[in-house]
Amino acid sequence: MKIQQNAPHQTSSEITALFQRTRARTDMLVAPLSAEDMMLQSMSDASPAKWHLAHTTWFFEQFILRERLPEYQSPDDRFAFLFNSYYVQAGPRHARDKRGLISQPDLPAVNAYRAHVEDSLQALLQSGRDDTDDIAKLVELGCHHEMQHQELLVTDLLHGLSYNPLLPAYRDPEPMPVTQEEPLTFTKHDGGLVDIGHAGTDFAYDCETPRHQNYVAPFQLADRAVTNRDWIAFMDDDGYDAPSLWLMDGFAARQREEWMHPLYWWQQDGSWWSYTLRGPQPVNLDAPVVHVSYYEAEAFARWAGARLPREAEQELATRDTPINGNFLDDGALRPLPGGGFWGNVWEWTASPFSPYPGFKTPQGAIGEYNGKFMVNQFVLRGGSCATPREQMRPTYRTFFYPHQRWQMLGLRLAKDV
């Protein structure tokens, strides 16, 4: 991952404010949690909240303080082994699926580690060194990295809490608004030879570059995301049991995992319910469906006589649309009815996560962030109710494996013209 090399000059105070704002959001997210909550690890894809606190701190320590401040002393050099994630060039690391077994250091020690790194980093930013601009760019990178982990923290927590038969609420329950069904309509887009990818002077990850030309055939894109009402119709029509709708690997996964509905759903007294970060709630028919895999999304699209959009189509359709929607900052913590292209749910595309033409992996351990994952995953666009709004931009690409469901994953339909 890298910052654009032509990023504008930002003062130390502006970068310090971004850093403080980002760290404060993380602190806010973990404030309701007990030490026991913060140890939950329900599967290898998820990590405990305490580990997220420590790993995002290690990132600043490893790639800024250790590299730029020779006199820097870590509270414990063993933290590098415990809290490295997958950066092979940064050294050995603890097994990913055993992170929930790290009871020591305890939570006070992790919080002290965060405070130590924060103090050291802010002092470095205010030191007036000749390389302050480069340091500021790396701090910006670390802040966007932490924003990604803020999203993971709440979705990992949801998955872990879902195994508790008491179905505890992370935030107080709130009733959903009463809504009416919104018809599914499509807007035609002319396509053509268009520029895709990030350009300009603001922050972007390396996988969003380089900007390049892409031919997009004329297409239609749905004006709203697929809703729970739509999904129940698919279920009632035996969509989960119709192999003709599914990719072979997808139907094998459906059978193996016994999928018959989105993750966290169950039937109660003749109605569908879902477990959310606000506890168990009746499924709102007009909210976007969430927690469905690529395989399920692709099968639904075929059932609906449509297809999943390609990521270039999504980017073309949304690039001039204001980034307004239901994001992490709004505090709903689950999809809400209505909304446009942004927020609520990440939307699966038909595009594999692969390098853009001319992509070059940055050198060093930090180059392991995106490049080595460009295989066997699919791109999603638009952000979700767990994504910080500050992170979003029209070129942002996230990516997951086609079987994964625990993130805020939904879909929007497309059609050929």
N, C-alpha and C positions, 0 to 999 in steps of 0.2 A: 504494500500500500504506500502511496506517496501523495504529497500535496503538489498541486500544479506549481511548476517552477517559476511561473510568472505571477505568483500570488502577490496581492498588493501589500505594501508595507502596513503593518498594524503596530500600534504602540504597545509597549509592555503593559500599560494599564488596560488596554482593550483585551489583550490575550489573558491577562490575569482575571479580568471580569468573566470571560468565557470559562476559564478553568474553575473559578469559584462557583459560577452558576451550575456547571455540570456536576461538580462534586456535591453541591447542595441538593440537587435533584436526586442523586443516589441516596444521600442520607435521608431524604424525605421518604423514599420508597421503602427503606428498611425500618423506618421508625416504628411501624406497628408490629414488627416481628419480635418474637422471643428468640432467645439463643437456640432453643430447640427447633423452632421454625427454620432458622438459618442454617441448620445442618442437613436439611432434607435433600436427598438425591434419589429420585425415583427411577432413573434409567441412565444409561451412559451418555445419551444426547444432552441430558440436563446436568446442571451444576448447582451446588448449594449456594444460597445467597451470600454466605460468609466467604466462599471461594471467589465469587464475583467481586466482592469488596477488595479482596487481597490481590486478585489477578490484575484488575485495572490499576491498582497502585503499583504493582510490579512492572507494568508496562511503562509507566513514567520513569520508574527507577532504572529499568534496564536500558531503555533506548534514549534517555536524556541524561539523567544524573550520572550514571556510570560512564557514559560516553563523553560527557562534557565537563565533568567535575571530578578530576582525579582524586581530590581529597575527600570525596563523599564516602561516608561509612553507613552501611545498611544496619538496621537494628539486629538483623540476623541473616547472615549470608545463605543459610539453608532455605530461606524463603524463595530463593530463585529456583530451587528444585521443586518446591511444593506448589508454586503458583505460576510457573511457565505453563502455557497451554499446549501449543504445537510447534513452537519455534525451535526446530532442530538445531539450527546454527547458534542458538543462544544457550545450548547446553542440555543435559538430561533433565527429565521431568517426571513427576509422579503420574501414575496411571490415571487416565481420564475417568474410568468407571469406578475409581476408588476415592474420589474427592470427598465423598460423604463420610469417609472414615478419618478425616483429618480433624480430630477433636482438639488437638494442640498444633499451633497456637490457638488459644481460646479467643472469644470475641473481643474482650478488652485489649488483647495483644494485637489483634488485627486492626482495631480502631487506632491504637497507638502507632502502628505501622503507617496507616493512612495519614495521620497527623504529621508524622516525621517527614514523609515524602512531600506532603503539601507545603510544609514550612520550607524545606530545602529547595523545592521547585520555585516557589514564589520569590525566595531570596535570589535565586539564580536569574530570574526574569528581571529583577530590579537592580542587578549588579552593574549594568551599563557596559557589559563586555562588547567586544567587536563583533562577536557572532550572535548577538541577541536576536537578530532577524531569523537566523536558522533555528535557534532554540524556540522562538515563537511559533514557527511553522510546525515543529515537532510537538509542541504543546497542543496546538490546534488539532493535529492528528490524534494525539492521545485523548483529547476530549471527544472527538467523534467516535473513537474506539469505545470509550466509556458509554456513550449514548447507545451504541449497539448492545452493550452488556446490560444496560438498564432495561431494554426490551426483553433480553433473554432472562434477566432476573425475575421479572413478573410472570413470564410464561412458564419458566421452569418451576416457579413457586406454585402456580396453578396446577401443574401436572402433579407435583408432590402432594399438595393438599387434597387432590381429588381421590387419593387412596385412603383418606381418613373417613371412616363411615359416619362421622359426625358432620361431614361436609361443612367445615368452618368457613366463615367469610373473612377474606383479607380486608375488605372495606365494608362498611355498613350497607345493607341492601337498599336499593332504590328502585321504585316501580318504573317500568318502562312506559313511555308515552303511548297513549291510545292512537292508533294510526289506521289508515285505510290502505287497501292494496294499491300499489302503483303499477300501472300497466307497463309491460316490457316493450320498449320502443328502441329503435336503432337509428343512428345518425350516419349518413354516408360521408366518407372522406375520399377525396380524389386520389391521394397518394402521389406517386411521381418519384423523381430522383431527389432524395432529401438527404440532408446532413444529420447524422445520428451521433450521439456521444457528447461528452462535455467539452465546452470551449469557453474561454473567458478567464477571469482572474480569481474567482472564488474557489472555495475548497471542493475537491472531488477525490474519490479513490482512484487508484490506477486502473481498475477494471472498467471505469467509465470512459476511458480514453484509449487511443486517440480518436478524435472526431473524424468521421469518415462518411463517404457517400453510400447510400443504400437505396436500392429501388424498392418501392412499396407499391404494390398493385392496389387499385381502388378497393375499398373495403367498407364494411359497416361495423360499427362498434355500439354495443348496448349502452343506453343512457343511464343504466343503474347496474349495480352488482346483482348477482343471483341471490334470492332471498330464501329464508327458511320455508316460506310458503311454496316456492318453486321446488325446493328440495324434497319436501314431504310429498309433492305430486310425483316426483321421480321415485321415491321409496314406495308409494302406494301402487305404482305401476310396475313393481318388482324390478326396478332398475338395478338393484344390487345382485339380483339372481339371473340377469340376462347376459350371458357371456358374449353375445354378439355386440354388445355395447363397449366391451372392455378390451384394452390391450392385454395380450397374453400374460405378461408379467404382472399387470395390474390385477387381473382376475385371480391369479395365483396368490397374490398378496391379500386380496379380499377374502379368499377361502382360508388361507393360513391364519390370518388375524381375526377372522370371523366378523369382518365389518358388515354392518347392516344399517348404520346410521352414522352421522358425524361423531367425532370424539366428544365425550362428556354428556351424551344424550341418553335418556331413558324414558319409558312410558309410565305414567302414573295417573290412575283414575281416568283413563281414556285420552289423556293429553300428553304431549311431549314436553319434557323438562330438560334443562341443561344446567350443569354445574359451571359457575363463573367465579371470578374473583370477588364478586359480591354475594357469593353463596348460591344455593339452588334457586332457580327461577324458571317460570314457564317460558317455553320458547316463544319469542315474539315473532309472529309470522312474517312481519314486514321488515325485520332487520336482516342484513346480509348473513348468509350462512357462513360459518367459520369452523375451523378445525377439520378441514377436508384435505386429503392428499391430492397430488397431481393426478394420480390414477383415477380417483373418484371424480375430480373435476373434468377430466378428459372424457370419462364415460357419460357424465351428465350432459356435456356439450353435444355429444353425438346423439343422445336421447332427445335433446331439444332441437335437433336439426340445425345445429350451429357448430362452432369450433372455438377453441381457445385463441385469443389474439396472439400475434407475434409481438415481441417486445418493441420492435421498431414502430409498429402500428400504435401501441400504447404511448410511446414517446411522442410520436407525431400528433396524436389526438390530444395530449395533455400539456404540451410544452408551453402553451400560452394561457393555461388555466390557472387562476390563483390557487395557491396551496392552502386551501381552507378545508377543514374536515374534523373528524373525531380522532384526536391524537392523544398520546399519553398525558400531555399537559392538561387536557380537559377533564381528566379524572373519571370518565365513565367506565373505563377498563373492560368494556365489552362493546361489540358493534351496536349501533343505534339505527333505527329506521331512517331512510332518506340518505342524503349525502351525495356527493358527486364522485369525482375520480380519486380524491385524496382521503386518506385515513380509513377508519373502520376495519378493513381487512386488506392484507396483502393479496394481490390478484395474480394467480398463476398465469403464465404465458406458455405458449407452445415452443418457446426458444430455449435451447440448451445454454447453460452458462459456459460460454467459450470466449476466447480472446477476440477482441476487435482486430481488424487488419492493422498490422504495424505495432501491436502491443509488445512491450518489452518488460519483463519482470525486473523491478528494482533490485539492485545488488544488496547483499547482506541479509541478515535474519528478517528484517522488516519486509523484505520482498516476498516472504512466505505467506503474507496475509491473505492474498487472493489468488495469485497465479497458480499455485499448486492444487487448487480446488476446481480448476476449470475442466471438469469431466464428470459425467454421470449425474449432473444436477440441472435443475431448471430455474429460469429467472422468474422473479415476481416483481411487480411494480406497485407503486402507489402509497406504501406505508399503511399502518394499522393503528388501532386504538391503543397499542402498546409502544408505538414509535414516537420518540420526541419530535415535535414539529420542526425544531431547529435543524434536524438532520436531513430533511427532505428537499429534493430538487428534481426536476423533470428527468434527469439522466440517471438517477440513483437505481442501482440494480442490487437486489438481494437474491439469494439463491438457497435452495434446499433440495434434498433428495426426494424423488417422486413418491416415496412411501411415507414421508414424515407428515405428522398431523398436529403436533402439539403447539406449533406457532399459530398466530392469528392469520390463517390461510383461507382465502375464499377465491372467488372467480367472477369474471365478467365475460359475456359471450361476444363473439365476433362472427361475421359472415362474409363470404366473398360477394362481390357485386357482379 
